Each structure stands twice: as C-alpha cells, then as structure tokens.
Amino acid sequence: MFTSIAGRAVVVTGGTRGIGKGIARVFASRGARVLITGRDAEAAKAAVADLSAHGDVSYLLADVSVRADCARMAEVAAGRLGGIDVLCANAGIFPEARLADMTDEDIDTVLGTNLRGSILSVQACLPALAESGHGRVILTSSITGPITGFPGWVHYGASKAGQLGFMRTAAIELAASGITINAVLPGNVLTEGLEDLGEEYIQSMTASIPLRRLGTVDEIGYAALFLASDEAGYITGQTIVVDGGQVLPESLGALDAG
C-alpha cells in the first residue's frame, strides 16, 4: 500500500542494539541499504551479523556527541550508500542519577549524546538529505521528558524534551530543502537496557500500560518507517507516541476501572 523504500540509503545512529537495532532491521527488511553507528566494535559486529540476514546492513564506529565523528559518518554514508535519504537520529543513553546527586559529568554526558548528538547528526547529513529530494529525519525521543517524568532521569527527560524543541524549529528551516523532521516517542520498550533495570521495574511498568505489555523494538521501527515514507511527505515537526496507551490513564485506578 505504500511506495517502496527499496534501495534508499538509511543511517541509524545507535543502531547496534535496542530500539536502534529494531529500526535498522525494519528498514533493511524493506530493502533499504542501512548504515548503523555505535561506539562498541563488538556490539556493532554482532549487530551486523544478525541484521544482515534481513538485508544490506553495515556499520561505522562513531560517537554522535563529537562533531568530527558525525561529519565522518555523513561522508562514509554518502560514499558507501550513494547518498542519504533517511537519518534516524536514535543514539541515546539513560544512566540513572538523582537531581540532588547529579554531577557535571552526568549532565554533560547525557545531554551530549541525546541532544547535542541529535543536532550534530542532522547538521552533518543535511547536504546529502537535501540532495536526496525526499530527505527524512526521524528522531527517537521518549515519553519521558516531553510528556511524563520518572525519578532518576531528570537529565534524560530534559534531553528528550530538548529534542522536540530542536525539531520544531528545524522543521521550518529544513522545509525549503524538502526535508521533513519528525519524532517517535516510545514508551517502555523491551530492550537490553530495560532488562537491566530488573524484573520488578518491568512488572511495574507493564501494570501501568493499558495494553498490558511492553512494546517491541520493531514496533518503533515501523513508526519510523511510516515517517520515512513518501506517503508521510506532508508531515513535519510532529510526534508519534508509541506507548501502548501508557500516558492516557489518570491513575492505576483508571486501568482497574477499565
């Protein structure tokens, strides 16, 4: 029902695990040529070994908080893939730190990767995206920050809300080049990082979701795929919440009443 994206060049930052890997898998399975980035060589090699069963996927080691790395990423993608049609600015980290104890390093590291990294990634890819003729940028934000809050993630929430502020003005600036920029806001998605938070956390989060389950990384990938499609070409500066309805109930009591 949708125009094929087969052959399109897609960059997925932070694509070696978790949501980024799911996004890469969805695009690759639809015939896109995908370049994933990450900072861990072993994780990148393992991801490519897995994802290559679904399509054309390669990797590049890069830290999105470093401008030179982002420039290299764009250059390699343009050379290896023949251009850049879609940038999925997904790279993100979420170390826990309470506000009262948060250090300068805690703040700078999270904002550097999640917010600065998104901005630098988009900047670096702009020329190739404009040349594409149907350039798409999809940010991986979160419900945490833009809509909800959770103790221990003050800096994370700020970075994810900041992405949306960046997106809305960027959408105006990029429109002249025919580039759209939108964001997917995942709720609780079952990833390696979420599993690290423990079974108790997972159970409590599941109980707060009307659909009574966590999301999958592929479900985030399909939302990104839609925003990258030709059919979504008139959508820019917008958000899609993919959370199983988690932000809807006023309380857990509302779920019991349902």
C-alpha positions as CSV (number, residue, x, y, z in Angstrom):
1,M,0.0,0.0,0.0
2,F,3.0,2.3,0.4
3,T,5.7,3.3,-2.0
4,S,8.6,1.0,-1.7
5,I,11.7,2.3,0.1
6,A,13.9,-0.4,-1.5
7,G,17.3,0.9,-2.4
8,R,17.0,4.0,-0.2
9,A,20.0,5.0,1.9
10,V,19.3,5.0,5.7
11,V,21.6,5.9,8.6
12,V,20.6,4.8,12.0
13,T,22.7,6.2,14.9
14,G,22.9,4.0,17.9
15,G,21.8,1.1,15.7
16,T,23.9,-1.6,17.3
17,R,21.3,-2.6,20.0
18,G,17.9,-1.9,21.4
19,I,15.5,0.4,19.6
20,G,18.1,1.4,17.0
21,K,18.7,-2.2,16.0
22,G,15.0,-2.7,15.7
23,I,14.7,0.4,13.4
24,A,17.6,-0.9,11.3
25,R,16.0,-4.3,11.0
26,V,12.7,-2.9,9.8
27,F,14.3,-0.7,7.1
28,A,16.7,-3.4,6.0
29,S,13.8,-5.9,5.7
30,R,12.1,-3.5,3.3
31,G,15.1,-3.3,1.0
32,A,16.8,-0.2,2.3
33,R,20.6,0.0,2.4
34,V,21.4,0.7,6.1
35,L,24.4,2.1,7.9
36,I,24.3,1.7,11.7
37,T,26.6,3.5,14.1
38,G,27.7,2.8,17.6
39,R,30.7,3.1,19.9
40,D,31.3,-0.6,20.7
41,A,33.1,-2.5,18.0
42,E,32.0,-5.9,19.2
43,A,28.3,-4.9,19.5
44,A,28.5,-3.4,16.1
45,K,29.9,-6.6,14.5
46,A,27.3,-8.7,16.3
47,A,24.5,-6.5,15.2
48,V,25.6,-6.5,11.5
49,A,26.0,-10.3,11.7
50,D,22.4,-10.5,12.9
51,L,20.8,-7.8,10.7
52,S,22.5,-8.9,7.5
53,A,20.0,-11.8,7.4
54,H,17.3,-9.2,6.8
55,G,19.1,-7.1,4.2
56,D,22.0,-4.8,3.3
57,V,23.5,-3.5,6.7
58,S,27.0,-2.3,7.5
59,Y,28.4,-0.4,10.5
60,L,30.7,2.5,11.4
61,L,32.1,3.3,14.8
62,A,31.2,6.9,15.7
63,D,30.3,9.0,18.8
64,V,27.5,11.3,17.9
65,S,28.5,13.8,20.6
66,V,31.7,14.5,18.6
67,R,31.3,16.8,15.5
68,A,34.1,15.2,13.6
69,D,32.6,11.7,14.1
70,C,29.3,13.0,12.7
71,A,31.0,14.5,9.7
72,R,32.8,11.3,9.1
73,M,29.5,9.4,9.4
74,A,27.9,11.5,6.8
75,E,30.8,11.2,4.4
76,V,31.1,7.4,4.8
77,A,27.3,7.0,4.4
78,A,27.3,9.1,1.2
79,G,30.2,7.2,-0.2
80,R,29.1,3.7,0.8
81,L,25.3,4.1,0.2
82,G,25.4,6.6,-2.6
83,G,23.7,9.3,-0.5
84,I,21.5,9.7,2.5
85,D,17.7,9.5,2.1
86,V,16.8,8.9,5.8
87,L,18.5,9.8,9.0
88,C,17.2,8.0,12.1
89,A,18.9,10.0,14.9
90,N,18.4,7.4,17.5
91,A,21.6,7.3,19.6
92,G,20.8,7.8,23.3
93,I,21.8,6.8,26.8
94,F,19.9,6.8,30.1
95,P,22.1,6.4,33.1
96,E,20.3,6.9,36.3
97,A,21.1,9.9,38.6
98,R,19.0,11.7,41.2
99,L,18.9,15.5,40.9
100,A,20.4,16.1,44.3
101,D,23.5,13.9,43.4
102,M,23.9,14.7,39.7
103,T,27.4,15.7,38.6
104,D,28.5,18.0,35.8
105,E,29.7,14.9,34.0
106,D,26.3,13.2,34.4
107,I,24.6,16.2,32.8
108,D,27.1,16.7,30.1
109,T,27.3,13.1,29.1
110,V,23.5,12.6,28.7
111,L,22.8,16.0,27.0
112,G,25.9,15.5,24.9
113,T,24.7,12.2,23.4
114,N,21.0,12.6,23.4
115,L,20.5,16.3,22.5
116,R,23.8,17.5,21.1
117,G,24.2,14.2,19.2
118,S,20.9,14.6,17.5
119,I,21.7,18.2,16.4
120,L,25.2,17.3,15.2
121,S,23.9,14.2,13.3
122,V,21.3,16.3,11.5
123,Q,23.8,19.0,10.7
124,A,26.3,16.6,9.2
125,C,23.7,14.9,7.0
126,L,21.9,18.0,5.7
127,P,23.7,18.3,2.3
128,A,23.0,14.7,1.4
129,L,19.4,14.8,2.7
130,A,18.7,17.9,0.6
131,E,20.2,16.3,-2.5
132,S,18.0,13.2,-1.9
133,G,14.9,15.0,-3.0
134,H,12.9,13.2,-0.3
135,G,15.0,13.6,2.8
136,R,13.6,12.4,6.1
137,V,14.9,12.8,9.6
138,I,13.3,10.7,12.4
139,L,14.3,11.4,16.0
140,T,14.0,8.9,18.7
141,S,12.7,10.9,21.6
142,S,10.7,9.4,24.6
143,I,7.5,9.9,26.6
144,T,9.9,10.6,29.5
145,G,10.5,14.4,29.4
146,P,8.1,15.6,26.8
147,I,5.0,14.0,28.5
148,T,5.9,12.2,31.7
149,G,8.7,12.2,34.3
150,F,10.4,9.5,36.3
151,P,12.8,9.8,39.3
152,G,16.4,9.4,38.3
153,W,16.0,10.6,34.8
154,V,15.9,14.4,35.2
155,H,18.8,14.9,32.7
156,Y,17.4,12.2,30.3
157,G,14.0,13.9,30.4
158,A,15.5,17.3,29.7
159,S,17.4,15.9,26.7
160,K,14.4,14.2,25.2
161,A,12.2,17.3,25.6
162,G,15.0,19.3,24.2
163,Q,15.0,17.2,21.0
164,L,11.4,18.3,20.4
165,G,12.2,22.0,20.8
166,F,15.1,21.5,18.3
167,M,12.8,19.5,15.9
168,R,10.1,22.2,15.7
169,T,12.4,25.0,14.6
170,A,14.5,22.7,12.4
171,A,11.3,21.6,10.6
172,I,10.8,25.2,9.5
173,E,14.4,25.7,8.4
174,L,14.6,22.3,6.6
175,A,11.3,22.7,4.7
176,A,12.9,24.8,2.0
177,S,15.2,21.8,1.2
178,G,12.3,19.4,1.0
179,I,13.4,17.6,4.2
180,T,10.9,16.6,6.9
181,I,11.8,16.0,10.5
182,N,9.6,14.2,13.0
183,A,10.0,12.3,16.2
184,V,8.9,8.9,17.6
185,L,8.2,8.9,21.4
186,P,8.5,5.4,22.7
187,G,7.1,4.3,26.0
188,N,8.5,1.3,27.7
189,V,10.0,-1.0,25.1
190,L,11.7,-4.3,25.8
191,T,15.4,-3.8,25.2
192,E,18.6,-4.9,26.7
193,G,18.7,-1.7,28.7
194,L,15.2,-2.1,30.1
195,E,16.0,-5.7,31.1
196,D,19.0,-4.3,33.1
197,L,16.6,-2.4,35.2
198,G,15.2,-5.6,36.7
199,E,12.1,-7.7,36.7
200,E,10.4,-5.6,39.4
201,Y,10.7,-2.5,37.2
202,I,9.4,-4.4,34.1
203,Q,6.4,-5.7,36.0
204,S,5.5,-2.3,37.5
205,M,5.7,-0.7,34.0
206,T,3.7,-3.4,32.4
207,A,1.0,-2.9,35.0
208,S,0.7,0.8,34.1
209,I,0.2,0.2,30.4
210,P,-3.4,-0.3,29.1
211,L,-2.4,-2.9,26.6
212,R,-0.7,-4.8,29.4
213,R,2.6,-5.4,27.6
214,L,5.8,-3.7,26.8
215,G,6.4,-2.5,23.3
216,T,8.9,-4.2,20.8
217,V,11.7,-2.6,19.1
218,D,10.2,-3.5,15.7
219,E,7.0,-1.5,16.6
220,I,9.2,1.6,17.0
221,G,10.8,0.7,13.7
222,Y,7.5,0.6,11.9
223,A,6.6,4.0,13.2
224,A,9.9,5.4,11.9
225,L,9.3,3.6,8.6
226,F,6.0,5.4,8.1
227,L,7.6,8.8,8.8
228,A,10.3,7.9,6.2
229,S,7.7,7.0,3.6
230,D,6.7,9.1,0.6
231,E,3.2,9.0,1.9
232,A,4.3,10.9,5.0
233,G,5.8,13.6,3.0
234,Y,3.4,16.3,4.2
235,I,4.1,15.6,7.9
236,T,6.9,17.6,9.6
237,G,7.6,18.9,13.0
238,Q,5.3,16.3,14.6
239,T,5.5,13.5,17.1
240,I,4.0,9.9,17.3
241,V,3.7,8.4,20.7
242,V,4.2,4.6,20.7
243,D,3.5,3.5,24.2
244,G,0.5,1.1,24.4
245,G,-1.5,3.9,25.9
246,Q,0.7,4.4,28.9
247,V,0.3,8.2,29.1
248,L,-3.5,8.0,29.0
249,P,-4.8,6.8,32.4
250,E,-5.1,9.4,35.2
251,S,-4.1,6.7,37.7
252,L,-3.7,2.9,38.0
253,G,-7.2,3.0,39.3
254,A,-8.3,4.1,35.9
255,L,-6.9,0.9,34.5
256,D,-8.7,-1.2,37.1
257,A,-12.0,0.6,36.2
258,G,-11.4,-0.2,32.5
